[in-house]
C-alpha cells in the first residue's frame, strides 16, 4: 500500500530541514578529536599526544569503512517511508543493530592482530606505538556501540527526523568532552582516560537512540521473526552493504595514498598538506549535509515511485551544492592565508601551504557532483553502480598521479582534484540511464 506522498514537488525547505542539522552535526564531530588531543596535550608528554593522534586516525578510518551501516539504513528507511511500509521501518532498525553487533564483536575478537598490523603499518616510535596500543585496546570495546550509532543516525535521517539525529550526535560529543576532561585531567587516567571517555560517549548515544526509537514506535505491534528475518530483505541489505563497503574502501584507499605520497615529500610538505586537508574537511561538512538530504529525499521518492519528486530533489541538491561551494571557495580565497596562519606557527609550513592554496579553493566546486551524486545513488540504492564508478575513479586518480608525479606535490594535488572530478562526473553521466531504468514501470 502506498501512502499519499508528501515528497512530491520537493522544496528548498525540505532540503534544509535535513541538510541544516546534518551540517551542524558534521561541524561538532571534530570536537571529539580536538578535546582528546587538547586534554592529552595538557599532560605535556609528546609521546602520549602522538599515540592518541595515531590511534584516533585508525579508528576514524576503521569506522569510516563501516559507514555503509548509516548509508544503507538511510536509504532503506526512506524508501520504506515513501512506500508506506510502517512495520518495515522498525525491522530495518533491528536488522541494522544486529549487523552492527556482529561486526563490532568481530573487531573486539580480532583486536590483537588488528592492533599489531595497523599500528605496525603506521610506523610510529616505540613510545608512541605503546601509547597508541593502550588507547586502541580500550576504545575497540566501543566498536559495537559506535556502529549501532551509525544505524540510529541513518534511521532518524531516513525518516527526515534530522533534529533528533543532531540531538544524538551532540549528546555523544558533549558526553565525550565532559568525560575526557574529567578522566584525563581530574582523575589523571592519561591516555586510558581518553579511550574510556570515547566508550562512555558511544554508549550514551546508543541508549539515547533506543529511547528515541521506543518513543517513535509507541503503540505499534511487535515485529514477527518472519518479518525481521525476511530472506529477500536480508539478502538485499547484505548486497547493498557489500557494495557500499567496497566503494568506501576505494575512497579510503585514495585518501591514504594521498597522505602517503605527501609523507614521502618530507615533513614540511606533509604538515602543509595536513593543514590544507582541514580546508577540504570544512567544505565537506556543507556538501555532506546536502548529500544527507539527497539520501532521504531521493530514497523516499524512490520508495513512492515518484519520478517527479526524485528529479526535483536531485535538481535542488545540485543547485544548493554549487551555491555553498562558491561561498566556501570565495571564503578560502579571501581568508585562506589567515586561516593557514591560525592552523600552524611554522613559517616554512605556512609558505608551502599558501603555495598549494589554489587547489583547495577549486576543490569544493569540483566536489559538488561527487557529494551530491553519492547521496542520490545511496537514496536510490544504486550501490553496485556506485561501487563500480568509485573503483574506476580510484584507477583514474592513480593514473593521473602517475602522469603528474614529476610535478611533485603540485602533481599530487592535481591528481586529487582529478579524483574529485571523476567521482562526480562519472556518476552524473551514468545518472540519466539509471533514472530511466528505475522509473520505467
FENHU-V774504 format. One record per residue. N is the residue number from 1. RES is the residue in three letters. D_LAST is the distance of its C-alpha to the last C-alpha in Angstrom with 2 decimals. Layout:
((N & RES & D_LAST) (N & RES & D_LAST))
This chain:
((1 & UNK & 16.66) (2 & UNK & 15.49) (3 & UNK & 18.43) (4 & UNK & 18.79) (5 & UNK & 17.74) (6 & UNK & 20.85) (7 & UNK & 19.28) (8 & UNK & 17.69) (9 & UNK & 20.02) (10 & UNK & 21.49) (11 & UNK & 25.26) (12 & UNK & 27.99) (13 & UNK & 29.62) (14 & UNK & 26.68) (15 & UNK & 26.80) (16 & UNK & 30.56) (17 & UNK & 30.61) (18 & UNK & 29.19) (19 & UNK & 30.55) (20 & UNK & 34.08) (21 & UNK & 34.97) (22 & UNK & 33.35) (23 & UNK & 35.63) (24 & UNK & 38.64) (25 & UNK & 37.87) (26 & UNK & 37.68) (27 & UNK & 41.02) (28 & UNK & 42.71) (29 & UNK & 41.70) (30 & UNK & 44.31) (31 & UNK & 47.00) (32 & UNK & 47.07) (33 & UNK & 48.19) (34 & UNK & 50.49) (35 & UNK & 52.24) (36 & UNK & 52.70) (37 & UNK & 54.07) (38 & UNK & 56.35) (39 & UNK & 57.71) (40 & UNK & 58.45) (41 & UNK & 59.82) (42 & UNK & 62.32) (43 & UNK & 63.88) (44 & UNK & 65.08) (45 & UNK & 64.17) (46 & UNK & 62.18) (47 & UNK & 61.45) (48 & UNK & 59.69) (49 & UNK & 57.74) (50 & UNK & 56.60) (51 & UNK & 55.67) (52 & UNK & 53.45) (53 & UNK & 51.79) (54 & UNK & 51.12) (55 & UNK & 49.78) (56 & UNK & 47.58) (57 & UNK & 45.88) (58 & UNK & 45.27) (59 & UNK & 43.65) (60 & UNK & 41.51) (61 & UNK & 40.13) (62 & UNK & 39.90) (63 & UNK & 38.00) (64 & UNK & 35.83) (65 & UNK & 34.76) (66 & UNK & 33.39) (67 & UNK & 31.59) (68 & UNK & 28.32) (69 & UNK & 29.35) (70 & UNK & 28.95) (71 & UNK & 25.86) (72 & UNK & 23.74) (73 & UNK & 25.07) (74 & UNK & 24.00) (75 & UNK & 20.39) (76 & UNK & 20.12) (77 & UNK & 22.04) (78 & UNK & 20.07) (79 & UNK & 16.69) (80 & UNK & 18.40) (81 & UNK & 19.88) (82 & UNK & 16.65) (83 & UNK & 15.28) (84 & UNK & 18.72) (85 & UNK & 19.94) (86 & UNK & 23.63) (87 & UNK & 25.28) (88 & UNK & 23.16) (89 & UNK & 24.63) (90 & UNK & 28.10) (91 & UNK & 27.06) (92 & UNK & 25.69) (93 & UNK & 29.10) (94 & UNK & 31.13) (95 & UNK & 29.25) (96 & UNK & 29.84) (97 & UNK & 33.50) (98 & UNK & 33.91) (99 & UNK & 32.65) (100 & UNK & 34.89) (101 & UNK & 37.83) (102 & UNK & 37.43) (103 & UNK & 37.26) (104 & UNK & 40.02) (105 & UNK & 42.27) (106 & UNK & 41.84) (107 & UNK & 42.89) (108 & UNK & 45.94) (109 & UNK & 46.86) (110 & UNK & 46.66) (111 & UNK & 48.50) (112 & UNK & 51.63) (113 & UNK & 50.08) (114 & UNK & 47.55) (115 & UNK & 50.43) (116 & UNK & 52.55) (117 & UNK & 49.92) (118 & UNK & 48.37) (119 & UNK & 51.69) (120 & UNK & 53.36) (121 & UNK & 50.76) (122 & UNK & 51.40) (123 & UNK & 55.00) (124 & UNK & 56.75) (125 & UNK & 60.48) (126 & UNK & 61.83) (127 & UNK & 62.32) (128 & UNK & 58.87) (129 & UNK & 57.18) (130 & UNK & 59.23) (131 & UNK & 58.24) (132 & UNK & 54.55) (133 & UNK & 54.77) (134 & UNK & 56.27) (135 & UNK & 53.37) (136 & UNK & 50.76) (137 & UNK & 52.13) (138 & UNK & 51.99) (139 & UNK & 48.74) (140 & UNK & 46.80) (141 & UNK & 47.15) (142 & UNK & 44.80) (143 & UNK & 41.91) (144 & UNK & 40.22) (145 & UNK & 40.77) (146 & UNK & 39.48) (147 & UNK & 36.27) (148 & UNK & 35.85) (149 & UNK & 36.22) (150 & UNK & 33.28) (151 & UNK & 31.20) (152 & UNK & 32.63) (153 & UNK & 32.01) (154 & UNK & 28.34) (155 & UNK & 27.90) (156 & UNK & 29.54) (157 & UNK & 27.76) (158 & UNK & 24.36) (159 & UNK & 25.36) (160 & UNK & 26.60) (161 & UNK & 30.13) (162 & UNK & 31.50) (163 & UNK & 35.01) (164 & UNK & 35.36) (165 & UNK & 34.15) (166 & UNK & 36.83) (167 & UNK & 39.41) (168 & UNK & 38.99) (169 & UNK & 39.27) (170 & UNK & 42.36) (171 & UNK & 43.87) (172 & UNK & 43.54) (173 & UNK & 45.08) (174 & UNK & 47.88) (175 & UNK & 48.79) (176 & UNK & 48.95) (177 & UNK & 51.22) (178 & UNK & 53.59) (179 & UNK & 53.78) (180 & UNK & 54.41) (181 & UNK & 57.23) (182 & UNK & 58.82) (183 & UNK & 58.60) (184 & UNK & 59.50) (185 & UNK & 61.98) (186 & UNK & 63.42) (187 & UNK & 63.45) (188 & UNK & 63.92) (189 & UNK & 61.43) (190 & UNK & 60.61) (191 & UNK & 57.53) (192 & UNK & 56.95) (193 & UNK & 56.76) (194 & UNK & 53.95) (195 & UNK & 51.94) (196 & UNK & 52.65) (197 & UNK & 51.53) (198 & UNK & 48.09) (199 & UNK & 47.78) (200 & UNK & 48.89) (201 & UNK & 46.41) (202 & UNK & 43.39) (203 & UNK & 44.62) (204 & UNK & 44.90) (205 & UNK & 41.29) (206 & UNK & 40.02) (207 & UNK & 42.28) (208 & UNK & 41.07) (209 & UNK & 37.40) (210 & UNK & 37.97) (211 & UNK & 39.83) (212 & UNK & 37.02) (213 & UNK & 34.39) (214 & UNK & 36.71) (215 & UNK & 37.16) (216 & UNK & 33.44) (217 & UNK & 32.82) (218 & UNK & 35.88) (219 & UNK & 35.71) (220 & UNK & 32.60) (221 & UNK & 32.94) (222 & UNK & 33.57) (223 & UNK & 30.85) (224 & UNK & 31.27) (225 & UNK & 31.71) (226 & UNK & 28.86) (227 & UNK & 26.43) (228 & UNK & 28.12) (229 & UNK & 28.16) (230 & UNK & 24.77) (231 & UNK & 24.55) (232 & UNK & 20.80) (233 & UNK & 21.11) (234 & UNK & 24.38) (235 & UNK & 23.20) (236 & UNK & 20.26) (237 & UNK & 22.89) (238 & UNK & 25.38) (239 & UNK & 23.10) (240 & UNK & 22.01) (241 & UNK & 25.71) (242 & UNK & 27.00) (243 & UNK & 24.98) (244 & UNK & 26.00) (245 & UNK & 29.56) (246 & UNK & 29.76) (247 & UNK & 28.40) (248 & UNK & 31.06) (249 & UNK & 33.76) (250 & UNK & 33.16) (251 & UNK & 33.47) (252 & UNK & 36.64) (253 & UNK & 38.06) (254 & UNK & 37.87) (255 & UNK & 39.69) (256 & UNK & 42.29) (257 & UNK & 42.93) (258 & UNK & 43.49) (259 & UNK & 45.94) (260 & UNK & 47.74) (261 & UNK & 48.30) (262 & UNK & 49.56) (263 & UNK & 51.99) (264 & UNK & 53.37) (265 & UNK & 54.30) (266 & UNK & 56.80) (267 & UNK & 57.17) (268 & UNK & 57.33) (269 & UNK & 54.14) (270 & UNK & 52.38) (271 & UNK & 53.54) (272 & UNK & 52.47) (273 & UNK & 48.95) (274 & UNK & 48.86) (275 & UNK & 49.85) (276 & UNK & 47.15) (277 & UNK & 44.51) (278 & UNK & 45.17) (279 & UNK & 43.95) (280 & UNK & 40.66) (281 & UNK & 40.41) (282 & UNK & 40.98) (283 & UNK & 38.25) (284 & UNK & 35.92) (285 & UNK & 36.54) (286 & UNK & 35.04) (287 & UNK & 32.11) (288 & UNK & 31.25) (289 & UNK & 31.32) (290 & UNK & 28.60) (291 & UNK & 26.61) (292 & UNK & 26.89) (293 & UNK & 25.41) (294 & UNK & 22.44) (295 & UNK & 21.92) (296 & UNK & 21.93) (297 & UNK & 20.14) (298 & UNK & 17.28) (299 & UNK & 17.09) (300 & UNK & 17.11) (301 & UNK & 14.43) (302 & UNK & 12.19) (303 & UNK & 13.14) (304 & UNK & 12.48) (305 & UNK & 8.94) (306 & UNK & 11.07) (307 & UNK & 10.66) (308 & UNK & 13.95) (309 & UNK & 15.86) (310 & UNK & 14.84) (311 & UNK & 16.02) (312 & UNK & 18.96) (313 & UNK & 20.08) (314 & UNK & 20.05) (315 & UNK & 22.11) (316 & UNK & 24.60) (317 & UNK & 25.19) (318 & UNK & 25.93) (319 & UNK & 28.18) (320 & UNK & 30.12) (321 & UNK & 30.33) (322 & UNK & 32.19) (323 & UNK & 34.30) (324 & UNK & 35.50) (325 & UNK & 35.93) (326 & UNK & 38.21) (327 & UNK & 40.19) (328 & UNK & 40.67) (329 & UNK & 41.60) (330 & UNK & 44.11) (331 & UNK & 45.58) (332 & UNK & 46.04) (333 & UNK & 47.73) (334 & UNK & 50.06) (335 & UNK & 50.81) (336 & UNK & 50.01) (337 & UNK & 53.66) (338 & UNK & 54.81) (339 & UNK & 52.11) (340 & UNK & 53.18) (341 & UNK & 56.74) (342 & UNK & 55.67) (343 & UNK & 53.84) (344 & UNK & 56.74) (345 & UNK & 60.49) (346 & UNK & 61.03) (347 & UNK & 62.04) (348 & UNK & 60.79) (349 & UNK & 57.35) (350 & UNK & 57.11) (351 & UNK & 58.02) (352 & UNK & 55.47) (353 & UNK & 52.67) (354 & UNK & 53.41) (355 & UNK & 53.22) (356 & UNK & 49.62) (357 & UNK & 48.54) (358 & UNK & 46.73) (359 & UNK & 44.16) (360 & UNK & 43.13) (361 & UNK & 43.16) (362 & UNK & 40.39) (363 & UNK & 38.46) (364 & UNK & 36.60) (365 & UNK & 35.31) (366 & UNK & 34.02) (367 & UNK & 32.64) (368 & UNK & 30.29) (369 & UNK & 27.27) (370 & UNK & 28.30) (371 & UNK & 28.25) (372 & UNK & 25.37) (373 & UNK & 22.88) (374 & UNK & 24.22) (375 & UNK & 23.20) (376 & UNK & 19.72) (377 & UNK & 19.06) (378 & UNK & 20.61) (379 & UNK & 18.62) (380 & UNK & 15.28) (381 & UNK & 17.18) (382 & UNK & 16.87) (383 & UNK & 20.29) (384 & UNK & 20.66) (385 & UNK & 20.09) (386 & UNK & 22.37) (387 & UNK & 24.94) (388 & UNK & 25.07) (389 & UNK & 25.41) (390 & UNK & 28.09) (391 & UNK & 30.07) (392 & UNK & 29.94) (393 & UNK & 31.14) (394 & UNK & 34.00) (395 & UNK & 35.05) (396 & UNK & 35.02) (397 & UNK & 37.15) (398 & UNK & 39.63) (399 & UNK & 39.87) (400 & UNK & 40.49) (401 & UNK & 43.16) (402 & UNK & 44.79) (403 & UNK & 44.95) (404 & UNK & 46.30) (405 & UNK & 48.50) (406 & UNK & 51.70) (407 & UNK & 51.10) (408 & UNK & 51.57) (409 & UNK & 50.00) (410 & UNK & 48.72) (411 & UNK & 46.83) (412 & UNK & 45.41) (413 & UNK & 44.15) (414 & UNK & 42.79) (415 & UNK & 40.82) (416 & UNK & 39.54) (417 & UNK & 38.22) (418 & UNK & 36.61) (419 & UNK & 34.80) (420 & UNK & 33.54) (421 & UNK & 32.35) (422 & UNK & 30.72) (423 & UNK & 28.84) (424 & UNK & 27.26) (425 & UNK & 27.11) (426 & UNK & 25.27) (427 & UNK & 22.57) (428 & UNK & 22.29) (429 & UNK & 22.02) (430 & UNK & 19.30) (431 & UNK & 17.26) (432 & UNK & 15.48) (433 & UNK & 14.12) (434 & UNK & 12.91) (435 & UNK & 11.35) (436 & UNK & 9.34) (437 & UNK & 8.41) (438 & UNK & 7.78) (439 & UNK & 5.62) (440 & UNK & 3.81) (441 & UNK & 0.00))
